[in-house]
Amino acid sequence: MTIERPLLLSRERRSLLDRLAADPAVPFALAVTGPGGHGKTALLGEVARRCRQAGQTVLTTVPAATEPPGPGTVLLVDDAHLLDDTRLGALRALVDTGRHRIVVGYRPWPRCAALVELADALRRHADPLLLVPFTPEQTAARCAAAPEAARLADHVHAQTAGVPRDVDRLVHALSAAPGSTLSAASGSTLSAASGSTLSAAPALLPSAAPGPGGAASPGEPPQSALVEFGPDLDRLTPDARCLLLALAAGVPLTVDLLGALLDRTPGAVAELVAATRAAGLLTADHRITPLARRAVVALSPPTDRTAVWHRLVDQRLGRGGPVLPLVSALRAVGALGDCPAPALRAAAEEALAEQPALAAELFAAATAAGSSAPGRQAVAALLAGDLDTALRLADRLLAGAAPDDRAEAAAVAATALAHRGQTGRSVELYRWSGTPAAAAFAEVGSLATATTTGDAGPVGPATGGPPTLGAGAARLMAEGVRASIDGTPTTALSTLVQAAALLEPDGRTVLLPDSPAALAALTGVHCAELDIAERVLDRATASGIGGPLLARRHLLLRAWILMLRGRTAAAADAAAAATASGGPLESRDLLFATTLELGVARRNSDLGALQRGWGHALDAVVRHPVDLFTLLPLGELAIAAARLGELDRLEPHLHQARTLLGRLGDPPLWSAPLHWSGLHAAILADRPGAAEEHVAALTADADHSRYAAVAATAAASWVDVLRGTVAPARVEAAARGLYDAGFCWDAARLAGQAAIRTADRRAMTALLDCARVFQGRHAGAKSGPAGGKGGPGGARGGQRPPGGAAPPAAEVDAVPRSELSEREHEVAELVLAGLTYREIGDRLFISAKTVEHHVARMRSRLNCANRTELLALLRTLVAERMAVAGGGAWRERPTR
């Protein structure tokens, strides 16, 4: 079904047409000019319709000189640029008399002398009506009515640049697509928008499939829209079609480049551009629209297309220019097969740093075109994170390639295996590769697993290499890891940060088993320099060190630091962003990701999430052998395992970790965090002896690093608190040390545990205030009067229940402990930890109002006169319950 639609004309243009049709006796001369497809013929048709309605005679051919138009006749001449000089002269003579009604339409090219004279004569009577493309609003008006049309309006305008003919073609083609919806334009008056004309067109648009955001996502232009360009292209000269093919490649081309490509002078090129522009196939700035570009590619003979693009590629290669934009443009229109192999390979090298996945595809295409590039394809696949493809290609090259290619293949395979936890095999391949960088990476792997590298000399096909940035960074990485074992933390951290900085200018294409930024961040965490760790990770992310292969590694470590700081929501978001990008996680990243999930759940007291994530984390531990750089997640898993009663299942892996550290001489930098985690696991598992051993180990290493010092002080204070000995000043100092080192959650936890175990009213209040500050809350939060709205403390919803004073001893002894339910005990623990009613509700999966009711019932059952008495009694109840549950003072019961 075809629906006639009115022209889109400005008010001024409509007024002009109204005057033309109003008085048949008034002479009138007007020129209408614009490129093909801009509505010239449609406008003249509208003029004819109005004039006939007014009773005027319409003449569309140039009369002989002896037969001028009579009174009441309107002469409408279309395509005057195609007339010969004789007819153009006759028209000019009629215009010069000033006695006739004449409208002449013509394109801006070709412009012979006679046409120029005619245009000048017409201009003396009235300014020409210049036809221009639609504005976005006018294109939207063409697509108006149906919701589908409204969503597609921007797409249509972008594809056509507002050329009216092409807008109609695309809209009409979309209307015929399966699932289209009729969208008839409403109204019969002309639009008041400024612009030009459009021929009658249907108003049908397809039902587009929802895109990622839920909006319609238009796809490729329908083939029917492209086919309609055939007659326009057929009317062009062969040179003009070659020009369009060159421009369809999608790269900027200067006049001299086009002249060399088409073997034409600059003047001849300018003529071709003008002719093509006049045909409506180029925009005013001599660009080809996306729709016309696809039509040119689809409708041109393959031999012509290949010949033009081959010459264009050869020209770019000959001049040393980049070919990636050209090759990418050809790939976008499905013509990658028309590219010669050298261009594909050159484009792949250009894409390697920023788009390794595209580079791998182009290297594969180059190989298919006859240029063998499997080694480079393997490198690109590895940088893109496609380890399966990288390993497959590398293994084939190792079996039968030339020595240089085999060395590169060995490095690729070694790097891929390192990311999959096969460090021993990775070290073997690095040593076999024999380059200086490979030798350094082999040393890093050997240190990480506490194995010997044997002979450090090259054993493979390569015997050396230039001192590149990558080689220098690799050597610094090895030196930094070595210093972390038998040197000082300052030296190790500084060396690794330097290695990361060395790769920042151009580290996107360096094959790395692990990034120096990641190792620097791990070292920073292990020596309590979290600020430095964060900054080096941020710089690595910004500079793209290691490409997509290591991007997740950096994001996960950044999330880990957020978790240590107690920013669990931000840590969960960062971890989710890391896991959502790309394909499945490799074993090392999977271990960190799953452990992050458990660590966040533990800190949020989310027992359900802890139980749900435990199985996945255990699988990740099994997949990735223990090494020096996975001790952090192993320690966190030990605490989670103890909390779930599963510590025995993790014991073999912890034994491997202790054995590894023992072979390295128990380096304090790497062992201190594991001892800190071991302490908390031992407390949760009710193993006092093991806890004492961890405290002793931390105390022995206290002089080695900041981490060991603050952890030793905090560990000793924690054990004393669990035994019932609370020294407020010592606890606060220990918690402050943890907080200053960046371990905010642990600091708040220590202060909170001490607060609920002290009988000193002022000490309890001060420690609870410290816990709130360390958790990011304000100390000494005010509340409403006792018994007021919101229950004890006036805490309601987001308000905070404050600390309270201890009641007399007699009152404590008389507390009816058996009257509190299990749920009320859980609420009591969280209230004493300083959480708001809303936060307690989130953790227990109940509403804040329900928490408020629980607190009110507890106050009633315990017969407390005010909030101070209630909180003091709850503190005593919780402390004694923990002691009974643990069989003594060892059992730390985490808030849930």
HELIX and SHEET records of a PDB file:
HELIX    1   1 ARG A   11  ALA A   22  1                                  12    
HELIX    2   2 LYS A   40  GLN A   53  1                                  14    
HELIX    3   3 ALA A   80  LEU A   82  5                                   3    
HELIX    4   4 ASP A   85  THR A   97  1                                  13    
HELIX    5   5 ALA A  113  ARG A  123  1                                  11    
HELIX    6   6 PRO A  136  ARG A  142  1                                   7    
HELIX    7   7 PRO A  147  THR A  160  1                                  14    
HELIX    8   8 PRO A  164  SER A  175  1                                  12    
HELIX    9   9 GLN A  223  VAL A  227  1                                   5    
HELIX   10  10 GLY A  230  ASP A  234  1                                   5    
HELIX   11  11 PRO A  238  ALA A  248  1                                  11    
HELIX   12  12 VAL A  255  LEU A  262  1                                   8    
HELIX   13  13 PRO A  266  ALA A  278  1                                  13    
HELIX   14  14 PRO A  290  LEU A  299  1                                  10    
HELIX   15  15 PRO A  302  GLY A  318  1                                  17    
HELIX   16  16 LEU A  324  ALA A  332  1                                   9    
HELIX   17  17 LEU A  336  ASP A  338  5                                   3    
HELIX   18  18 ALA A  341  ALA A  351  1                                  11    
HELIX   19  19 PRO A  356  ALA A  368  1                                  13    
HELIX   20  20 PRO A  374  LEU A  383  1                                  10    
HELIX   21  21 LEU A  387  GLY A  400  1                                  14    
HELIX   22  22 PRO A  403  HIS A  419  1                                  17    
HELIX   23  23 THR A  423  SER A  433  1                                  11    
HELIX   24  24 PRO A  436  THR A  449  1                                  14    
HELIX   25  25 LEU A  469  ASP A  486  1                                  18    
HELIX   26  26 PRO A  489  LEU A  503  1                                  15    
HELIX   27  27 PRO A  516  HIS A  526  1                                  11    
HELIX   28  28 LEU A  530  SER A  543  1                                  14    
HELIX   29  29 PRO A  548  LEU A  564  1                                  17    
HELIX   30  30 THR A  568  ALA A  580  1                                  13    
HELIX   31  31 SER A  587  ARG A  603  1                                  17    
HELIX   32  32 LEU A  607  ARG A  623  1                                  17    
HELIX   33  33 LEU A  628  THR A  630  5                                   3    
HELIX   34  34 LEU A  631  ARG A  643  1                                  13    
HELIX   35  35 LEU A  647  ARG A  663  1                                  17    
HELIX   36  36 PRO A  668  LEU A  684  1                                  17    
HELIX   37  37 PRO A  688  ALA A  700  1                                  13    
HELIX   38  38 ARG A  706  LEU A  722  1                                  17    
HELIX   39  39 PRO A  728  ASP A  740  1                                  13    
HELIX   40  40 CYS A  744  ALA A  755  1                                  12    
HELIX   41  41 ARG A  761  PHE A  774  1                                  14    
HELIX   42  42 PRO A  792  GLY A  794  5                                   3    
HELIX   43  43 ALA A  809  ASP A  813  1                                   5    
HELIX   44  44 ARG A  817  GLU A  819  5                                   3    
HELIX   45  45 GLU A  822  LEU A  832  1                                  11    
HELIX   46  46 TYR A  837  LEU A  844  1                                   8    
HELIX   47  47 ALA A  848  ARG A  861  1                                  14    
HELIX   48  48 ARG A  867  GLY A  886  1                                  20    
SHEET    1   A 5 THR A  57  LEU A  59  0                                        
SHEET    2   A 5 THR A  73  VAL A  77  1                                        
SHEET    3   A 5 ARG A 101  TYR A 106  1                                        
SHEET    4   A 5 PHE A  28  THR A  33  1                                        
SHEET    5   A 5 LEU A 129  LEU A 130  1                                        
SHEET    1   B 2 SER A 180  LEU A 182  0                                        
SHEET    2   B 2 LEU A 204  PRO A 206 -1                                        
END                                                                             
